[in-house]
């Protein structure tokens, strides 16, 4: 009897603990959720718009075993991204596919790689963007190069050449099944738009394309101007990243892939500061994804002061995300006046940063920004990246947008 009592007590304690565990409240119409998905192998963001329209920004897998993968190594990053997205897309309007998929630029940690690529049955390999496309599917896919992929030729053919060949096969096959394909064009307003109930939100929701291919929106109409005077072939792929701003009511979100804000000796071009002109047309936002994971060449003082986010997210996959020099700049009150809340997807950089810099971060994991109906208030949740039921391990206070 005593043993039975102990067993029953343990069962009761387990269920009490389980019932005490908090989970992200289910999305409902009128909310906008922005999920930064933590795998440790590459960028992936899922946006659920107020009417349930979905946008995936990047699906990266660098295929590097040295970068610890979450929740574990039993699947590839694209598989984990797909499982996560299916979990949070359940019950949304549409056909179960992602309405819009977008690749910011052609690097492996944003689109996939040959390394550890899985064999596919439709004539192309599966990694990152192609793997998520196979498991979830896209109604429309946008990238910076379609259909010619000729700017600049050096980067398109060299940055991730082998996987680009698999990607082109994927695009051709999926278009044969009905997927639409478009080039992401800087300056356009609502190239990406709500498709399920747009009339209800048309007055307070928009997505502005800010930059791509070394061009930046002028701030007027839908025109964009190139930011370089020299040879664009001297650029690296990061400089050509697509950038956008999402506005919902008073709330604004920025994502610019791996845009650069400065130079370093390995690059011959001195025209790599795309952050400053993009910041000027973007203006201040509530939440920003840090450019290029907070690497050496990003988050310059002008960008930080102009965009001035209240929440700064680093989608990390390396012990150099962010580097100490950039993290020092981002946390220096003499560099910019606002000191935001810092969020990060994985903890690989903790050792290099040291505790004096690492202490600025909230707990690491999947980062979910929930914007409440009307876009006046928002809140940030961090979900456990090592558990498949995604329990909440941190949540911020509810914040006022546009402050």
C-alpha positions as CSV (number, residue, x, y, z in Angstrom):
1,X,0.0,0.0,0.0
2,X,2.8,2.4,0.9
3,X,4.5,1.7,-2.5
4,X,1.1,2.3,-4.3
5,X,0.6,5.6,-2.4
6,X,4.1,6.8,-3.5
7,X,3.4,5.8,-7.1
8,X,0.1,7.7,-7.1
9,X,1.7,10.7,-5.5
10,X,4.3,10.7,-8.2
11,X,1.7,10.5,-10.9
12,X,-0.3,13.4,-9.3
13,X,2.9,15.5,-9.1
14,X,3.7,14.8,-12.7
15,X,0.2,16.0,-13.9
16,X,0.3,19.0,-11.6
17,X,3.7,20.0,-13.2
18,X,2.4,19.4,-16.7
19,X,-0.8,21.4,-16.1
20,X,1.4,24.2,-14.7
21,X,3.4,24.4,-17.9
22,X,2.5,27.4,-20.0
23,X,2.1,27.3,-23.8
24,X,1.7,30.0,-26.4
25,X,-2.1,30.9,-26.6
26,X,-3.5,29.8,-29.9
27,X,-3.4,32.4,-32.7
28,X,-6.7,34.0,-33.5
29,X,-7.9,36.2,-36.3
30,X,-6.7,39.8,-35.7
31,X,-3.4,38.7,-34.2
32,X,-0.1,38.8,-36.1
33,X,2.6,36.3,-35.0
34,X,6.2,36.5,-36.0
35,X,8.1,33.3,-35.2
36,X,11.9,33.2,-35.3
37,X,12.6,29.5,-35.5
38,X,15.6,28.2,-33.6
39,X,17.5,25.3,-35.2
40,X,21.1,26.5,-34.8
41,X,21.8,25.8,-38.5
42,X,20.2,28.8,-40.3
43,X,17.6,31.5,-40.4
44,X,13.9,30.8,-40.6
45,X,11.0,33.1,-39.8
46,X,7.3,32.4,-40.0
47,X,4.8,35.3,-40.1
48,X,1.1,34.7,-39.6
49,X,-0.7,37.8,-40.7
50,X,-4.0,39.1,-39.1
51,X,-6.2,37.2,-41.6
52,X,-4.1,34.0,-41.4
53,X,-2.0,34.6,-44.5
54,X,1.4,33.0,-43.9
55,X,4.9,34.3,-45.0
56,X,8.1,32.3,-44.5
57,X,11.3,34.4,-44.7
58,X,14.2,32.0,-45.3
59,X,14.6,28.4,-44.5
60,X,18.3,27.9,-43.9
61,X,20.6,24.9,-43.3
62,X,24.3,25.4,-43.5
63,X,24.9,21.6,-43.1
64,X,27.7,22.1,-40.6
65,X,27.9,19.6,-37.8
66,X,30.1,21.9,-35.7
67,X,27.0,24.2,-35.2
68,X,24.8,22.5,-32.6
69,X,21.4,21.7,-34.0
70,X,18.1,22.0,-32.1
71,X,16.2,20.1,-30.8
72,X,18.7,17.4,-31.9
73,X,20.5,15.8,-34.9
74,X,17.9,13.2,-35.7
75,X,16.5,15.3,-38.5
76,X,17.7,18.1,-40.8
77,X,17.0,21.7,-40.1
78,X,14.4,21.9,-42.8
79,X,12.5,19.0,-41.2
80,X,12.5,20.7,-37.8
81,X,11.4,24.0,-39.4
82,X,8.6,22.2,-41.2
83,X,7.4,20.4,-38.0
84,X,7.4,23.7,-36.2
85,X,5.5,25.5,-38.9
86,X,2.9,22.7,-39.2
87,X,2.3,22.9,-35.5
88,X,1.6,26.6,-35.5
89,X,-0.2,26.7,-38.8
90,X,-2.8,24.1,-37.8
91,X,-6.3,25.6,-38.2
92,X,-5.3,28.5,-40.4
93,X,-7.3,29.3,-43.5
94,X,-6.0,28.1,-46.8
95,X,-4.7,24.7,-48.1
96,X,-2.1,24.0,-45.5
97,X,0.7,25.4,-47.6
98,X,2.7,28.5,-46.8
99,X,1.1,31.3,-48.8
100,X,4.4,33.2,-49.5
101,X,8.0,31.9,-49.1
102,X,10.8,34.3,-49.6
103,X,14.6,33.9,-49.7
104,X,16.5,37.0,-48.6
105,X,19.7,35.9,-50.4
106,X,21.5,32.9,-51.8
107,X,23.6,31.7,-48.9
108,X,23.3,28.2,-47.3
109,X,22.2,29.4,-43.9
110,X,19.2,31.1,-45.5
111,X,18.3,28.5,-48.2
112,X,20.1,25.2,-47.7
113,X,23.3,23.5,-48.8
114,X,24.7,20.4,-50.5
115,X,26.3,19.3,-47.3
116,X,24.0,16.7,-45.5
117,X,21.4,17.3,-48.3
118,X,18.8,14.5,-48.3
119,X,18.0,12.7,-51.6
120,X,14.7,13.7,-53.2
121,X,12.3,11.7,-55.3
122,X,11.4,14.5,-57.7
123,X,14.8,15.2,-59.3
124,X,16.3,17.6,-56.8
125,X,18.0,17.3,-53.4
126,X,16.3,18.3,-50.2
127,X,17.8,20.9,-47.8
128,X,16.4,24.1,-46.3
129,X,14.1,25.8,-48.8
130,X,13.6,22.7,-50.9
131,X,13.0,20.4,-47.9
132,X,10.4,22.7,-46.4
133,X,8.8,23.1,-49.8
134,X,8.5,19.3,-50.0
135,X,7.1,18.9,-46.5
136,X,4.9,21.9,-46.3
137,X,4.6,23.5,-49.8
138,X,4.4,27.0,-51.1
139,X,1.7,28.8,-53.0
140,X,4.2,31.5,-54.1
141,X,7.9,31.8,-53.8
142,X,10.0,35.0,-54.2
143,X,13.7,35.5,-54.5
144,X,16.0,38.3,-55.6
145,X,17.1,36.7,-58.9
146,X,14.2,35.2,-60.7
147,X,14.0,34.5,-63.6
148,X,17.5,35.4,-65.0
149,X,19.7,35.1,-61.9
150,X,22.2,37.4,-63.6
151,X,23.0,40.1,-61.0
152,X,25.7,40.0,-60.1
153,X,26.8,36.9,-61.9
154,X,29.8,36.2,-59.7
155,X,27.7,35.9,-56.6
156,X,24.8,34.0,-58.1
157,X,27.1,31.4,-59.6
158,X,29.6,31.3,-56.8
159,X,28.0,31.9,-53.4
160,X,26.2,28.6,-53.2
161,X,26.5,27.2,-56.7
162,X,26.0,23.5,-56.2
163,X,22.8,23.9,-54.2
164,X,21.5,26.6,-56.5
165,X,21.4,23.9,-59.2
166,X,19.1,21.9,-56.9
167,X,17.1,24.9,-56.2
168,X,16.4,25.7,-59.8
169,X,15.3,22.1,-60.4
170,X,12.9,22.5,-57.4
171,X,11.4,25.7,-58.7
172,X,10.8,24.2,-62.2
173,X,9.2,21.1,-60.7
174,X,7.0,23.0,-58.2
175,X,5.9,25.5,-60.9
176,X,4.7,22.5,-62.9
177,X,2.5,21.7,-59.9
178,X,1.1,25.2,-59.7
179,X,3.5,27.1,-57.5
180,X,3.8,30.8,-58.5
181,X,7.3,32.4,-58.8
182,X,8.2,36.1,-58.6
183,X,11.3,38.3,-58.3
184,X,11.3,40.3,-55.0
185,X,11.5,43.9,-56.2
186,X,12.7,46.7,-54.0
187,X,10.3,49.6,-53.6
188,X,7.1,47.7,-54.2
189,X,4.2,48.0,-51.7
190,X,2.2,44.8,-51.0
191,X,3.9,42.5,-53.4
192,X,3.4,40.3,-50.4
193,X,-0.2,40.8,-49.2
194,X,-3.0,39.2,-47.3
195,X,-5.0,36.7,-49.3
196,X,-7.7,35.3,-47.0
197,X,-9.5,38.4,-45.7
198,X,-7.5,41.4,-46.9
199,X,-10.4,43.9,-46.9
200,X,-10.8,43.7,-43.2
201,X,-7.3,45.0,-42.6
202,X,-6.4,46.9,-45.7
203,X,-6.4,50.3,-43.9
204,X,-3.8,49.3,-41.2
205,X,-1.6,46.6,-42.8
206,X,1.1,46.7,-45.4
207,X,4.4,45.1,-46.4
208,X,7.0,47.4,-48.0
209,X,9.9,46.0,-49.9
210,X,12.9,48.1,-48.8
211,X,15.9,46.7,-50.6
212,X,17.3,44.0,-52.9
213,X,20.2,43.6,-55.4
214,X,22.0,46.7,-54.1
215,X,19.0,48.9,-54.7
216,X,17.0,50.7,-52.0
217,X,13.5,52.2,-52.1
218,X,13.6,56.0,-52.5
219,X,10.8,56.6,-50.0
220,X,8.5,57.9,-52.8
221,X,6.1,55.7,-54.7
222,X,7.6,52.4,-55.6
223,X,10.9,53.6,-57.0
224,X,14.2,52.2,-56.0
225,X,17.8,53.4,-56.7
226,X,21.0,51.6,-56.8
227,X,23.4,52.4,-54.0
228,X,26.7,51.6,-55.8
229,X,28.8,53.5,-58.3
230,X,31.5,50.9,-58.8
231,X,31.5,47.3,-60.0
232,X,28.7,45.3,-58.3
233,X,30.6,42.1,-58.8
234,X,32.9,43.3,-56.0
235,X,29.9,42.9,-53.6
236,X,29.4,39.7,-51.6
237,X,26.0,38.1,-51.6
238,X,25.0,39.6,-48.3
239,X,24.9,43.2,-49.7
240,X,22.2,42.1,-52.1
241,X,19.8,40.8,-49.4
242,X,16.1,41.5,-49.7
243,X,14.8,43.7,-46.9
244,X,11.2,44.5,-45.9
245,X,9.1,46.3,-43.3
246,X,5.8,45.0,-42.0
247,X,3.3,47.5,-40.6
248,X,0.2,46.5,-38.6
249,X,-1.5,49.5,-37.0
250,X,1.2,51.2,-34.9
251,X,3.4,48.2,-34.9
252,X,6.4,47.8,-37.3
253,X,8.8,44.9,-37.9
254,X,12.1,44.9,-39.9
255,X,13.9,42.0,-41.5
256,X,16.9,42.6,-43.8
257,X,18.5,39.2,-44.1
258,X,22.3,39.7,-44.0
259,X,22.5,43.3,-45.2
260,X,25.9,44.9,-44.4
261,X,26.6,48.1,-42.6
262,X,30.3,48.4,-43.2
263,X,33.4,46.8,-44.7
264,X,36.3,44.7,-43.6
265,X,39.7,44.0,-45.3
266,X,38.7,40.8,-47.2
267,X,36.3,42.8,-49.4
268,X,37.5,45.1,-52.2
269,X,34.4,47.2,-52.4
270,X,34.0,50.1,-50.0
271,X,30.3,50.4,-50.9
272,X,29.0,47.7,-48.5
273,X,27.0,50.0,-46.2
274,X,23.5,49.2,-47.1
275,X,22.2,49.5,-43.6
276,X,22.3,53.3,-43.5
277,X,20.2,54.0,-46.7
278,X,17.8,51.2,-45.7
279,X,17.4,52.7,-42.2
280,X,16.5,56.1,-43.6
281,X,13.5,54.8,-45.6
282,X,12.5,52.2,-43.0
283,X,12.3,54.6,-40.1
284,X,11.8,53.5,-36.5
285,X,10.3,50.1,-35.8
286,X,9.2,48.2,-32.7
287,X,11.0,44.9,-33.5
288,X,14.0,44.3,-35.8
289,X,15.9,41.2,-36.7
290,X,19.6,42.1,-36.5
291,X,21.3,42.1,-39.9
292,X,23.8,39.4,-40.6
293,X,23.4,37.8,-37.2
294,X,25.2,40.6,-35.5
295,X,28.5,39.9,-37.3
296,X,31.4,42.3,-37.7
297,X,30.0,44.4,-40.5
298,X,26.5,45.0,-39.2
299,X,24.4,47.1,-36.8
300,X,26.3,50.3,-37.3
301,X,25.5,53.3,-35.2
302,X,23.4,55.1,-37.9
303,X,21.2,52.0,-38.4
304,X,20.7,51.5,-34.7
305,X,19.7,55.1,-34.0
306,X,17.3,55.5,-37.0
307,X,15.6,52.1,-36.8
308,X,15.8,52.2,-33.0
309,X,13.9,48.9,-32.2
310,X,12.5,48.2,-28.8
311,X,13.2,44.5,-29.4
312,X,16.2,43.3,-31.2
313,X,16.3,39.6,-32.4
314,X,19.5,37.8,-33.4
315,X,18.9,34.6,-35.4
316,X,22.1,32.8,-34.6
317,X,23.9,29.6,-35.8
318,X,27.5,30.2,-34.7
319,X,29.7,31.2,-31.9
320,X,30.3,34.4,-33.9
321,X,26.6,35.3,-33.7
322,X,27.0,38.0,-32.5
323,X,30.6,38.9,-32.3
324,X,31.8,40.7,-29.1
325,X,32.6,44.0,-30.9
326,X,29.1,44.2,-32.4
327,X,27.4,43.2,-29.2
328,X,29.5,45.9,-27.4
329,X,28.3,48.5,-29.9
330,X,24.6,47.3,-29.6
331,X,24.7,47.6,-25.8
332,X,26.6,50.9,-25.6
333,X,24.3,53.8,-24.6
334,X,26.7,56.2,-26.2
335,X,26.2,54.6,-29.6
336,X,22.4,54.9,-29.5
337,X,19.9,56.3,-27.0
338,X,17.4,53.4,-26.9
339,X,18.5,50.2,-25.1
340,X,16.3,47.4,-26.3
341,X,15.4,44.0,-25.1
342,X,17.8,41.5,-26.7
343,X,16.6,38.0,-27.9
344,X,18.7,35.2,-29.4
345,X,17.8,31.8,-30.9
346,X,20.7,29.7,-29.6
347,X,23.5,30.1,-27.0
348,X,26.6,29.2,-29.1
349,X,28.1,32.6,-28.7
350,X,27.9,32.7,-24.9
351,X,31.5,31.6,-24.4
352,X,33.0,34.1,-26.8
353,X,30.8,37.0,-25.6
354,X,31.4,36.4,-21.9
355,X,28.8,36.9,-19.2
356,X,29.1,40.7,-19.2
357,X,27.7,40.8,-22.7
358,X,25.6,37.6,-22.6
359,X,23.6,38.9,-19.6
360,X,21.8,41.3,-21.9
361,X,19.9,38.5,-23.6
362,X,16.6,37.0,-22.5
363,X,16.5,33.2,-22.4
364,X,17.3,31.7,-25.8
365,X,14.9,29.6,-27.9
366,X,12.2,30.1,-30.5
367,X,11.2,33.7,-30.4
368,X,7.5,34.7,-31.0
369,X,6.4,38.3,-31.3
370,X,2.6,38.4,-30.9
371,X,1.0,41.6,-32.1
372,X,-2.5,41.9,-30.7
373,X,-5.6,42.9,-32.7
374,X,-5.3,46.3,-34.3
375,X,-1.6,46.5,-33.9
376,X,-1.6,48.7,-30.8
377,X,0.0,46.2,-28.3
378,X,2.5,43.4,-28.6
379,X,4.3,40.8,-26.5
380,X,7.4,38.6,-26.9
381,X,7.4,34.9,-26.0
382,X,10.4,32.5,-25.9
383,X,9.6,28.8,-26.5
384,X,11.9,25.9,-25.5
385,X,13.8,25.0,-28.7
386,X,14.7,21.5,-27.3
387,X,11.1,20.3,-26.7
388,X,8.6,19.4,-29.4
389,X,5.6,20.7,-27.5
390,X,7.2,24.2,-27.4
391,X,6.5,25.3,-23.9
392,X,6.9,29.0,-22.9
393,X,10.1,29.6,-21.0
394,X,9.8,33.4,-21.0
395,X,7.3,36.1,-21.8
396,X,7.7,39.9,-21.8
397,X,5.2,42.4,-20.5
398,X,2.7,43.6,-23.0
399,X,4.2,46.5,-24.8
400,X,2.7,49.6,-26.5
401,X,3.5,49.7,-30.2
402,X,4.9,52.8,-31.9
403,X,6.4,54.4,-28.7
